[in-house]
């Protein structure tokens, strides 16, 4: 019998996503792929790339097998390909290197 992993949570108080409209993190999905919301996904990724909690967020999403949304700068399909902490680190470095090309931070802030 396999032991079920307990979900992990993080304190998102200092996360940039806590200040932005939650809809940004869940662009339209169809068959597990981001469709018409490519631009929205890139905006979300650009915010993640600048967030101090990006590593914790990505590793938590992988551990919890999050099926939807942008977590730690990764889409569900991208997260499926990240299996180790080292792969997560490489993904984050690449994301941060191209953050300026992804989009601007001019997104709707929560009120």
N, CA, C and O atoms as a GROMACS GRO file, in nm:
protein
  444
    1UNK      N    1   0.085  -0.118   0.000
    1UNK     CA    2   0.000   0.000   0.000
    1UNK      C    3   0.089   0.124   0.000
    1UNK      O    4   0.178   0.137   0.084
    2UNK      N    5   0.065   0.215  -0.093
    2UNK     CA    6   0.143   0.338  -0.098
    2UNK      C    7   0.088   0.441  -0.003
    2UNK      O    8  -0.033   0.459   0.013
    3UNK      N    9   0.180   0.508   0.060
    3UNK     CA   10   0.142   0.611   0.155
    3UNK      C   11   0.111   0.739   0.079
    3UNK      O   12   0.193   0.785  -0.001
    4UNK      N   13  -0.005   0.798   0.103
    4UNK     CA   14  -0.045   0.921   0.036
    4UNK      C   15   0.031   1.039   0.097
    4UNK      O   16   0.041   1.052   0.219
    5UNK      N   17   0.086   1.124   0.008
    5UNK     CA   18   0.157   1.243   0.054
    5UNK      C   19   0.059   1.345   0.109
    5UNK      O   20  -0.047   1.369   0.051
    6UNK      N   21   0.094   1.403   0.219
    6UNK     CA   22   0.013   1.510   0.277
    6UNK      C   23   0.037   1.638   0.197
    6UNK      O   24   0.150   1.665   0.158
    7UNK      N   25  -0.068   1.717   0.171
    7UNK     CA   26  -0.048   1.843   0.098
    7UNK      C   27   0.041   1.937   0.178
    7UNK      O   28   0.039   1.938   0.301
    8UNK      N   29   0.119   2.015   0.105
    8UNK     CA   30   0.209   2.112   0.165
    8UNK      C   31   0.153   2.250   0.133
    8UNK      O   32   0.099   2.271   0.025
    9UNK      N   33   0.166   2.343   0.226
    9UNK     CA   34   0.123   2.481   0.202
    9UNK      C   35   0.241   2.574   0.229
    9UNK      O   36   0.336   2.537   0.297
   10UNK      N   37   0.233   2.694   0.175
   10UNK     CA   38   0.335   2.795   0.202
   10UNK      C   39   0.265   2.922   0.248
   10UNK      O   40   0.148   2.945   0.216
   11UNK      N   41   0.337   3.003   0.323
   11UNK     CA   42   0.285   3.132   0.366
   11UNK      C   43   0.307   3.229   0.251
   11UNK      O   44   0.420   3.268   0.223
   12UNK      N   45   0.200   3.268   0.184
   12UNK     CA   46   0.210   3.352   0.066
   12UNK      C   47   0.199   3.501   0.097
   12UNK      O   48   0.172   3.582   0.008
   13UNK      N   49   0.219   3.538   0.221
   13UNK     CA   50   0.208   3.678   0.261
   13UNK      C   51   0.297   3.769   0.177
   13UNK      O   52   0.256   3.878   0.138
   14UNK      N   53   0.419   3.724   0.149
   14UNK     CA   54   0.514   3.805   0.073
   14UNK      C   55   0.514   3.774  -0.076
   14UNK      O   56   0.597   3.827  -0.150
   15UNK      N   57   0.422   3.691  -0.120
   15UNK     CA   58   0.416   3.655  -0.262
   15UNK      C   59   0.355   3.767  -0.344
   15UNK      O   60   0.259   3.832  -0.301
   16UNK      N   61   0.409   3.791  -0.462
   16UNK     CA   62   0.356   3.894  -0.550
   16UNK      C   63   0.214   3.861  -0.595
   16UNK      O   64   0.134   3.951  -0.618
   17UNK      N   65   0.184   3.733  -0.609
   17UNK     CA   66   0.051   3.693  -0.657
   17UNK      C   67  -0.059   3.733  -0.560
   17UNK      O   68  -0.175   3.747  -0.600
   18UNK      N   69  -0.025   3.752  -0.434
   18UNK     CA   70  -0.125   3.789  -0.334
   18UNK      C   71  -0.180   3.929  -0.360
   18UNK      O   72  -0.286   3.965  -0.307
   19UNK      N   73  -0.110   4.008  -0.442
   19UNK     CA   74  -0.150   4.145  -0.471
   19UNK      C   75  -0.225   4.159  -0.604
   19UNK      O   76  -0.267   4.269  -0.639
   20UNK      N   77  -0.241   4.050  -0.677
   20UNK     CA   78  -0.292   4.057  -0.814
   20UNK      C   79  -0.418   3.973  -0.829
   20UNK      O   80  -0.438   3.874  -0.758
   21UNK      N   81  -0.503   4.013  -0.921
   21UNK     CA   82  -0.628   3.944  -0.950
   21UNK      C   83  -0.603   3.793  -0.968
   21UNK      O   84  -0.524   3.754  -1.053
   22UNK      N   85  -0.669   3.708  -0.889
   22UNK     CA   86  -0.646   3.564  -0.894
   22UNK      C   87  -0.675   3.500  -1.029
   22UNK      O   88  -0.620   3.394  -1.060
   23UNK      N   89  -0.760   3.562  -1.110
   23UNK     CA   90  -0.791   3.504  -1.241
   23UNK      C   91  -0.668   3.495  -1.331
   23UNK      O   92  -0.664   3.411  -1.421
   24UNK      N   93  -0.570   3.579  -1.307
   24UNK     CA   94  -0.447   3.578  -1.387
   24UNK      C   95  -0.376   3.443  -1.378
   24UNK      O   96  -0.312   3.400  -1.474
   25UNK      N   97  -0.386   3.376  -1.264
   25UNK     CA   98  -0.313   3.251  -1.240
   25UNK      C   99  -0.382   3.130  -1.299
   25UNK      O  100  -0.326   3.020  -1.301
   26UNK      N  101  -0.504   3.149  -1.347
   26UNK     CA  102  -0.580   3.037  -1.403
   26UNK      C  103  -0.634   3.073  -1.541
   26UNK      O  104  -0.754   3.089  -1.560
   27UNK      N  105  -0.542   3.086  -1.640
   27UNK     CA  106  -0.588   3.118  -1.776
   27UNK      C  107  -0.670   3.003  -1.833
   27UNK      O  108  -0.667   2.892  -1.780
   28UNK      N  109  -0.743   3.030  -1.939
   28UNK     CA  110  -0.829   2.928  -2.000
   28UNK      C  111  -0.748   2.803  -2.031
   28UNK      O  112  -0.640   2.808  -2.089
   29UNK      N  113  -0.804   2.690  -1.990
   29UNK     CA  114  -0.736   2.563  -2.013
   29UNK      C  115  -0.827   2.474  -2.097
   29UNK      O  116  -0.949   2.474  -2.079
   30UNK      N  117  -0.767   2.399  -2.188
   30UNK     CA  118  -0.841   2.304  -2.268
   30UNK      C  119  -0.752   2.183  -2.287
   30UNK      O  120  -0.643   2.194  -2.344
   31UNK      N  121  -0.797   2.069  -2.242
   31UNK     CA  122  -0.717   1.946  -2.249
   31UNK      C  123  -0.581   1.964  -2.181
   31UNK      O  124  -0.481   1.910  -2.228
   32UNK      N  125  -0.578   2.039  -2.070
   32UNK     CA  126  -0.454   2.056  -1.996
   32UNK      C  127  -0.356   2.153  -2.059
   32UNK      O  128  -0.243   2.166  -2.011
   33UNK      N  129  -0.396   2.222  -2.166
   33UNK     CA  130  -0.306   2.315  -2.233
   33UNK      C  131  -0.364   2.455  -2.229
   33UNK      O  132  -0.485   2.475  -2.242
   34UNK      N  133  -0.275   2.553  -2.211
   34UNK     CA  134  -0.316   2.692  -2.216
   34UNK      C  135  -0.352   2.722  -2.360
   34UNK      O  136  -0.272   2.700  -2.450
   35UNK      N  137  -0.471   2.772  -2.382
   35UNK     CA  138  -0.517   2.800  -2.518
   35UNK      C  139  -0.510   2.950  -2.546
   35UNK      O  140  -0.401   3.006  -2.560
   36UNK      N  141  -0.624   3.014  -2.554
   36UNK     CA  142  -0.631   3.154  -2.595
   36UNK      C  143  -0.568   3.250  -2.495
   36UNK      O  144  -0.556   3.369  -2.524
   37UNK      N  145  -0.531   3.202  -2.381
   37UNK     CA  146  -0.478   3.291  -2.278
   37UNK      C  147  -0.325   3.287  -2.269
   37UNK      O  148  -0.267   3.300  -2.162
   38UNK      N  149  -0.262   3.268  -2.384
   38UNK     CA  150  -0.116   3.265  -2.389
   38UNK      C  151  -0.057   3.393  -2.330
   38UNK      O  152   0.039   3.388  -2.253
   39UNK      N  153  -0.115   3.507  -2.366
   39UNK     CA  154  -0.065   3.635  -2.316
   39UNK      C  155  -0.085   3.644  -2.165
   39UNK      O  156   0.005   3.688  -2.093
   40UNK      N  157  -0.202   3.602  -2.117
   40UNK     CA  158  -0.227   3.604  -1.972
   40UNK      C  159  -0.130   3.514  -1.898
   40UNK      O  160  -0.081   3.550  -1.791
   41UNK      N  161  -0.103   3.398  -1.953
   41UNK     CA  162  -0.008   3.305  -1.890
   41UNK      C  163   0.131   3.369  -1.883
   41UNK      O  164   0.201   3.355  -1.783
   42UNK      N  165   0.170   3.440  -1.988
   42UNK     CA  166   0.301   3.505  -1.987
   42UNK      C  167   0.307   3.618  -1.886
   42UNK      O  168   0.411   3.639  -1.823
   43UNK      N  169   0.196   3.692  -1.869
   43UNK     CA  170   0.193   3.794  -1.764
   43UNK      C  171   0.212   3.729  -1.628
   43UNK      O  172   0.291   3.776  -1.546
   44UNK      N  173   0.140   3.621  -1.604
   44UNK     CA  174   0.153   3.550  -1.477
   44UNK      C  175   0.296   3.504  -1.455
   44UNK      O  176   0.351   3.519  -1.346
   45UNK      N  177   0.355   3.448  -1.557
   45UNK     CA  178   0.493   3.400  -1.547
   45UNK      C  179   0.590   3.514  -1.520
   45UNK      O  180   0.688   3.497  -1.447
   46UNK      N  181   0.563   3.632  -1.578
   46UNK     CA  182   0.653   3.746  -1.555
   46UNK      C  183   0.646   3.792  -1.410
   46UNK      O  184   0.746   3.837  -1.354
   47UNK      N  185   0.528   3.781  -1.349
   47UNK     CA  186   0.514   3.814  -1.206
   47UNK      C  187   0.588   3.709  -1.123
   47UNK      O  188   0.664   3.744  -1.032
   48UNK      N  189   0.566   3.583  -1.154
   48UNK     CA  190   0.633   3.475  -1.080
   48UNK      C  191   0.784   3.489  -1.085
   48UNK      O  192   0.852   3.468  -0.985
   49UNK      N  193   0.836   3.526  -1.201
   49UNK     CA  194   0.981   3.536  -1.219
   49UNK      C  195   1.044   3.638  -1.124
   49UNK      O  196   1.162   3.630  -1.092
   50UNK      N  197   0.963   3.734  -1.079
   50UNK     CA  198   1.014   3.839  -0.989
   50UNK      C  199   0.978   3.815  -0.842
   50UNK      O  200   1.013   3.895  -0.755
   51UNK      N  201   0.910   3.707  -0.816
   51UNK     CA  202   0.859   3.680  -0.681
   51UNK      C  203   0.965   3.611  -0.595
   51UNK      O  204   1.034   3.520  -0.642
   52UNK      N  205   0.978   3.654  -0.469
   52UNK     CA  206   1.076   3.591  -0.380
   52UNK      C  207   1.039   3.447  -0.340
   52UNK      O  208   1.122   3.374  -0.287
   53UNK      N  209   0.914   3.407  -0.364
   53UNK     CA  210   0.870   3.273  -0.323
   53UNK      C  211   0.857   3.176  -0.441
   53UNK      O  212   0.794   3.072  -0.426
   54UNK      N  213   0.915   3.209  -0.555
   54UNK     CA  214   0.897   3.127  -0.674
   54UNK      C  215   0.938   2.982  -0.654
   54UNK      O  216   0.867   2.891  -0.696
   55UNK      N  217   1.051   2.958  -0.590
   55UNK     CA  218   1.098   2.820  -0.571
   55UNK      C  219   1.004   2.742  -0.481
   55UNK      O  220   0.965   2.630  -0.514
   56UNK      N  221   0.967   2.801  -0.368
   56UNK     CA  222   0.875   2.734  -0.276
   56UNK      C  223   0.742   2.705  -0.345
   56UNK      O  224   0.686   2.597  -0.329
   57UNK      N  225   0.694   2.801  -0.420
   57UNK     CA  226   0.565   2.786  -0.488
   57UNK      C  227   0.570   2.673  -0.590
   57UNK      O  228   0.480   2.589  -0.594
   58UNK      N  229   0.674   2.670  -0.671
   58UNK     CA  230   0.686   2.565  -0.773
   58UNK      C  231   0.698   2.428  -0.709
   58UNK      O  232   0.629   2.334  -0.749
   59UNK      N  233   0.785   2.415  -0.611
   59UNK     CA  234   0.803   2.284  -0.547
   59UNK      C  235   0.678   2.239  -0.473
   59UNK      O  236   0.648   2.119  -0.469
   60UNK      N  237   0.605   2.333  -0.413
   60UNK     CA  238   0.479   2.300  -0.346
   60UNK      C  239   0.376   2.251  -0.446
   60UNK      O  240   0.306   2.152  -0.421
   61UNK      N  241   0.366   2.318  -0.560
   61UNK     CA  242   0.270   2.278  -0.664
   61UNK      C  243   0.303   2.139  -0.718
   61UNK      O  244   0.213   2.058  -0.744
   62UNK      N  245   0.430   2.111  -0.735
   62UNK     CA  246   0.472   1.978  -0.783
   62UNK      C  247   0.439   1.872  -0.679
   62UNK      O  248   0.384   1.767  -0.711
   63UNK      N  249   0.474   1.900  -0.555
   63UNK     CA  250   0.445   1.806  -0.445
   63UNK      C  251   0.296   1.777  -0.434
   63UNK      O  252   0.255   1.663  -0.415
   64UNK      N  253   0.215   1.883  -0.446
   64UNK     CA  254   0.070   1.869  -0.430
   64UNK      C  255   0.000   1.826  -0.558
   64UNK      O  256  -0.121   1.806  -0.560
   65UNK      N  257   0.078   1.810  -0.665
   65UNK     CA  258   0.023   1.769  -0.796
   65UNK      C  259  -0.090   1.861  -0.841
   65UNK      O  260  -0.197   1.815  -0.881
   66UNK      N  261  -0.064   1.992  -0.832
   66UNK     CA  262  -0.163   2.091  -0.876
   66UNK      C  263  -0.189   2.070  -1.025
   66UNK      O  264  -0.096   2.070  -1.106
   67UNK      N  265  -0.315   2.053  -1.061
   67UNK     CA  266  -0.351   2.025  -1.200
   67UNK      C  267  -0.383   2.149  -1.281
   67UNK      O  268  -0.387   2.144  -1.404
   68UNK      N  269  -0.407   2.260  -1.215
   68UNK     CA  270  -0.452   2.380  -1.285
   68UNK      C  271  -0.371   2.502  -1.243
   68UNK      O  272  -0.315   2.506  -1.133
   69UNK      N  273  -0.365   2.598  -1.331
   69UNK     CA  274  -0.307   2.728  -1.297
   69UNK      C  275  -0.157   2.737  -1.312
   69UNK      O  276  -0.086   2.639  -1.332
   70UNK      N  277  -0.112   2.862  -1.302
   70UNK     CA  278   0.031   2.893  -1.305
   70UNK      C  279   0.079   2.894  -1.161
   70UNK      O  280   0.029   2.971  -1.079
   71UNK      N  281   0.175   2.810  -1.130
   71UNK     CA  282   0.233   2.801  -0.995
   71UNK      C  283   0.384   2.805  -1.011
   71UNK      O  284   0.441   2.725  -1.085
   72UNK      N  285   0.449   2.897  -0.941
   72UNK     CA  286   0.594   2.905  -0.951
   72UNK      C  287   0.642   2.930  -1.093
   72UNK      O  288   0.752   2.890  -1.130
   73UNK      N  289   0.558   2.996  -1.172
   73UNK     CA  290   0.594   3.029  -1.309
   73UNK      C  291   0.575   2.918  -1.409
   73UNK      O  292   0.613   2.932  -1.526
   74UNK      N  293   0.516   2.807  -1.367
   74UNK     CA  294   0.501   2.691  -1.456
   74UNK      C  295   0.355   2.655  -1.480
   74UNK      O  296   0.273   2.660  -1.389
   75UNK      N  297   0.325   2.619  -1.603
   75UNK     CA  298   0.193   2.570  -1.639
   75UNK      C  299   0.183   2.423  -1.595
   75UNK      O  300   0.284   2.362  -1.560
   76UNK      N  301   0.063   2.367  -1.596
   76UNK     CA  302   0.050   2.225  -1.559
   76UNK      C  303   0.139   2.133  -1.645
   76UNK      O  304   0.201   2.041  -1.592
   77UNK      N  305   0.145   2.158  -1.775
   77UNK     CA  306   0.229   2.074  -1.860
   77UNK      C  307   0.377   2.089  -1.828
   77UNK      O  308   0.452   1.991  -1.829
   78UNK      N  309   0.419   2.211  -1.798
   78UNK     CA  310   0.560   2.232  -1.761
   78UNK      C  311   0.592   2.162  -1.629
   78UNK      O  312   0.699   2.104  -1.614
   79UNK      N  313   0.499   2.168  -1.535
   79UNK     CA  314   0.524   2.103  -1.405
   79UNK      C  315   0.537   1.952  -1.418
   79UNK      O  316   0.611   1.890  -1.342
   80UNK      N  317   0.465   1.892  -1.513
   80UNK     CA  318   0.474   1.746  -1.532
   80UNK      C  319   0.616   1.704  -1.570
   80UNK      O  320   0.656   1.591  -1.541
   81UNK      N  321   0.691   1.793  -1.634
   81UNK     CA  322   0.827   1.761  -1.677
   81UNK      C  323   0.933   1.794  -1.573
   81UNK      O  324   1.051   1.766  -1.595
   82UNK      N  325   0.894   1.852  -1.462
   82UNK     CA  326   0.989   1.888  -1.356
   82UNK      C  327   0.974   1.786  -1.244
   82UNK      O  328   0.874   1.786  -1.172
   83UNK      N  329   1.074   1.702  -1.229
   83UNK     CA  330   1.063   1.593  -1.131
   83UNK      C  331   1.158   1.607  -1.013
   83UNK      O  332   1.139   1.540  -0.911
   84UNK      N  333   1.258   1.692  -1.024
   84UNK     CA  334   1.355   1.706  -0.916
   84UNK      C  335   1.372   1.854  -0.880
   84UNK      O  336   1.335   1.942  -0.958
   85UNK      N  337   1.429   1.878  -0.764
   85UNK     CA  338   1.455   2.016  -0.722
   85UNK      C  339   1.555   2.082  -0.817
   85UNK      O  340   1.546   2.202  -0.842
   86UNK      N  341   1.650   2.005  -0.868
   86UNK     CA  342   1.749   2.059  -0.961
   86UNK      C  343   1.683   2.103  -1.092
   86UNK      O  344   1.717   2.207  -1.148
   87UNK      N  345   1.589   2.023  -1.142
   87UNK     CA  346   1.515   2.061  -1.263
   87UNK      C  347   1.432   2.186  -1.237
   87UNK      O  348   1.420   2.272  -1.324
   88UNK      N  349   1.374   2.197  -1.118
   88UNK     CA  350   1.297   2.316  -1.082
   88UNK      C  351   1.386   2.440  -1.082
   88UNK      O  352   1.347   2.545  -1.132
   89UNK      N  353   1.505   2.426  -1.027
   89UNK     CA  354   1.599   2.537  -1.021
   89UNK      C  355   1.636   2.583  -1.162
   89UNK      O  356   1.639   2.703  -1.189
   90UNK      N  357   1.665   2.488  -1.252
   90UNK     CA  358   1.699   2.523  -1.390
   90UNK      C  359   1.582   2.591  -1.460
   90UNK      O  360   1.601   2.688  -1.534
   91UNK      N  361   1.461   2.542  -1.436
   91UNK     CA  362   1.341   2.603  -1.495
   91UNK      C  363   1.328   2.748  -1.449
   91UNK      O  364   1.303   2.837  -1.530
   92UNK      N  365   1.346   2.772  -1.319
   92UNK     CA  366   1.331   2.906  -1.263
   92UNK      C  367   1.438   3.000  -1.318
   92UNK      O  368   1.407   3.115  -1.351
   93UNK      N  369   1.561   2.954  -1.328
   93UNK     CA  370   1.668   3.038  -1.383
   93UNK      C  371   1.635   3.080  -1.526
   93UNK      O  372   1.652   3.196  -1.564
   94UNK      N  373   1.589   2.983  -1.606
   94UNK     CA  374   1.551   3.013  -1.745
   94UNK      C  375   1.436   3.113  -1.749
   94UNK      O  376   1.438   3.207  -1.828
   95UNK      N  377   1.336   3.092  -1.664
   95UNK     CA  378   1.221   3.182  -1.659
   95UNK      C  379   1.265   3.323  -1.621
   95UNK      O  380   1.222   3.420  -1.683
   96UNK      N  381   1.350   3.334  -1.520
   96UNK     CA  382   1.394   3.465  -1.475
   96UNK      C  383   1.479   3.535  -1.581
   96UNK      O  384   1.474   3.657  -1.594
   97UNK      N  385   1.556   3.458  -1.658
   97UNK     CA  386   1.637   3.516  -1.765
   97UNK      C  387   1.552   3.577  -1.874
   97UNK      O  388   1.591   3.677  -1.936
   98UNK      N  389   1.435   3.519  -1.900
   98UNK     CA  390   1.350   3.572  -2.006
   98UNK      C  391   1.228   3.650  -1.954
   98UNK      O  392   1.136   3.678  -2.031
   99UNK      N  393   1.228   3.685  -1.828
   99UNK     CA  394   1.114   3.753  -1.765
   99UNK      C  395   1.074   3.880  -1.837
   99UNK      O  396   0.955   3.907  -1.855
  100UNK      N  397   1.171   3.960  -1.879
  100UNK     CA  398   1.138   4.087  -1.945
  100UNK      C  399   1.069   4.066  -2.079
  100UNK      O  400   0.996   4.153  -2.125
  101UNK      N  401   1.091   3.952  -2.142
  101UNK     CA  402   1.027   3.922  -2.270
  101UNK      C  403   0.885   3.868  -2.254
  101UNK      O  404   0.810   3.864  -2.351
  102UNK      N  405   0.849   3.825  -2.134
  102UNK     CA  406   0.719   3.761  -2.113
  102UNK      C  407   0.603   3.860  -2.108
  102UNK      O  408   0.494   3.829  -2.155
  103UNK      N  409   0.626   3.974  -2.053
  103UNK     CA  410   0.516   4.070  -2.042
  103UNK      C  411   0.544   4.168  -1.931
  103UNK      O  412   0.638   4.154  -1.854
  104UNK      N  413   0.461   4.267  -1.925
  104UNK     CA  414   0.480   4.372  -1.826
  104UNK      C  415   0.401   4.339  -1.700
  104UNK      O  416   0.315   4.251  -1.700
  105UNK      N  417   0.431   4.409  -1.596
  105UNK     CA  418   0.359   4.388  -1.471
  105UNK      C  419   0.236   4.478  -1.460
  105UNK      O  420   0.185   4.499  -1.350
  106UNK      N  421   0.189   4.532  -1.571
  106UNK     CA  422   0.069   4.615  -1.571
  106UNK      C  423  -0.054   4.525  -1.572
  106UNK      O  424  -0.123   4.512  -1.674
  107UNK      N  425  -0.081   4.463  -1.460
  107UNK     CA  426  -0.196   4.374  -1.448
  107UNK      C  427  -0.288   4.428  -1.339
  107UNK      O  428  -0.248   4.510  -1.257
  108UNK      N  429  -0.412   4.378  -1.340
  108UNK     CA  430  -0.511   4.425  -1.243
  108UNK      C  431  -0.471   4.385  -1.101
  108UNK      O  432  -0.449   4.268  -1.072
  109UNK      N  433  -0.462   4.482  -1.015
  109UNK     CA  434  -0.434   4.458  -0.874
  109UNK      C  435  -0.565   4.433  -0.801
  109UNK      O  436  -0.669   4.489  -0.838
  110UNK      N  437  -0.560   4.350  -0.698
  110UNK     CA  438  -0.680   4.330  -0.616
  110UNK      C  439  -0.708   4.458  -0.539
  110UNK      O  440  -0.617   4.535  -0.508
  111UNK      N  441  -0.832   4.478  -0.509
  111UNK     CA  442  -0.869   4.599  -0.432
  111UNK      C  443  -0.903   4.564  -0.292
  111UNK      O  444  -0.936   4.652  -0.213
   0.00000   0.00000   0.00000
